[in-house]
Amino acid sequence: MFEPVSTGRVSGEIVGRIKAAIRAGALAPGDQLPAERDLTKQLGVSRVSVRDALRMLEANGLIEVRVGARGGAFVTAPAPQLVGESLADMLLLADVGAADVTEVRMIFELGLLELACERATEPDVAALHEICDRADAAPEYDPALSAEFHTMLARCTHNEALALFALALQAPLASSLQRARAADPQAGRVGALEHRAIAVAIGARDAETARRIMAEHLGRTASRVQ
């Protein structure tokens, strides 16, 4: 399955070869990788390099290492939370500013509302309202709850790519909301009322109203993080 590795950083090259096999369909979730000794022979590398590569793949959620008589390294689909965290780390480490995050939200969140209105199920709408209920019961505005609402809104589209992207934005979003709150302590409560109105519009499949409220909602945040 694999040809010998001869160039580049060995463990990274092994990871690249295995990823390429997954992308090409030669390996699929649930498939077991060859044993360490077989990978060592096929790739022409040391067992230490193979083990390092497997640890990297496991950390990235691409394989699951099982122990026991039926153990080994098995290909697995990365968990959405893990994928989202990886993207979030890139955004945070790149020092993306609150204003940039808000501009992305203007494009992203306004664009997904029509799909959310079309596809949201009753449990989805109930989940939006449940987040609003927790925000109403909180002693003070919690940016994390606001970020959770917007992430759930993306899940209402039932588009996994949109949901993953929203998850990646959750941490930078909470940071930008904290900055907006510092500029106007009342902004959070106004935003909470708008969240409830958006949830109602989603439940009514009223994309026009949802977009109007969201545009006002995000526009106000944008004005506070410049």
URGIRA-V297157 format. One record per run of one state. SS is the DSSP state (helix for helix, strand for strand, loop for the rest). FROM is the first residue (numbers start at 1). TO is the last residue. If there is no record, write none. Layout:
ss: <SS,SS>
from: <FROM,FROM>
to: <TO,TO>
This chain:
ss: <loop,helix,loop,strand,loop,helix,loop,helix,loop,strand,loop,strand,loop,helix,loop,helix,loop,helix,loop,helix,loop,helix,loop,helix,loop,helix,loop>
from: <1,10,25,32,33,36,44,47,60,63,67,72,76,80,94,98,120,122,138,143,156,160,184,187,204,207,225>
to: <9,24,31,32,35,43,46,59,62,66,71,75,79,93,97,119,121,137,142,155,159,183,186,203,206,224,226>
